Amino acid sequence: MNRYYWILGAFAALVALLAIGLNLNPRDVPSPLVGKPAPAFSLNVLAKPETTLGPKEMQGKVWLLNVWASWCVSCRQEHPVLVEFSKKVNVPLIGLNYKEVRGDGAFDMSKMAADEEKKLAFERANKWLADHGDPYTLTVMDLDGRVGIDYGVYGVPETYVIDKAGLIRMKHTGPITPDVLGQKIMPLLAELNK
Amino acid sequence: MKRLLTLVFAFFITSTAALAVDSATEAALAADPVAEKRLQKLSEELRCLVCQNQTIADSNAELAQDLRREVRTMIKDGKSDKEIVDFMVTRYGDFVLYRPPVKGITLLLWGGPVALMLLGLFILQRYLRRRTTRLNAEDQPLSADEASRAEALLKENTPK
């Protein structure tokens, strides 16, 4: 009899282990960049293409970097949360538009000239923000996704919280839900802004 | 049924896309065989974070293509294999390595199977030892009392 309890116990332990494993999110890969300085970049600003912006200009402020693109489906789910956030909270929210044209998959990039891509990207990004509302303080354009690689972007949307010293304090992969915003991001912003 | 059709369809799309990439890779390979061999070898060590069970050599996801391009550029710039792998790890973490490094947090991963096998061997050995002692204990010569009873039983059943 004793032996059966033993086997039953081992089986229950295995089930518990598998249950925990199955409930983990495999997309939630911890970023090695947390605690490290935000990688430098200098990208064209969507609203003023002749100017550039980078983390250096944000030094001394607590800010959010949100990676988005008009072709990104989950960004639509996240967008109203960001719009709401930008109305209520006085924290700079910088948009990083990630591969607006080449990420879409609808274009043959071998047939598109660089300036044509740039023009199309700016048009598409502007239109999307006009249609859905613009929560961003500024948006910068990462046309070829090179800055995205530096930030370890592998799925849009992604959001980074960067502190006054320019260190990345948190990375959230996937759309920001009101829960994530309220329970993780807002408390962190409050703490960093102290 | 509809689902199955979608799957078959998806399979065809991905396989034709893979063929397209193969011809592009072949062209590059012909141009610089040494660099492309290195690219191939490195790509097989790096995980694609979009389709997590594929290397960036196997995967045809956008990100995998970008990372292959990135590796190709670094090879051209004369970076060593270690520098290239470090570049990936600082951005994507150890997860990007198809063979995770042996360190504190991965000890269970690397040592787990060995530990389980040792545990199994230990249990087997204990079981066999107990079984032997139990069998030995049962395999005693009959006592005088038992012997006379056995004899009586045998006599009873012997055909006359």
Chai-1 contact restraints between the chains, C-beta under 6 A:
chainA,res_idxA,chainB,res_idxB,connection_type,confidence,min_distance_angstrom,max_distance_angstrom,comment,restraint_id
A,V29,B,F95,contact,1.0,0.0,6.0,A-B,restraint_1
A,P32,B,G93,contact,1.0,0.0,6.0,A-B,restraint_2
A,G145,B,D66,contact,1.0,0.0,6.0,A-B,restraint_3
A,G152,B,R91,contact,1.0,0.0,6.0,A-B,restraint_4
A,G152,B,Y92,contact,1.0,0.0,6.0,A-B,restraint_5
A,Y154,B,L49,contact,1.0,0.0,6.0,A-B,restraint_6
A,Y154,B,V50,contact,1.0,0.0,6.0,A-B,restraint_7
A,Y154,B,L63,contact,1.0,0.0,6.0,A-B,restraint_8
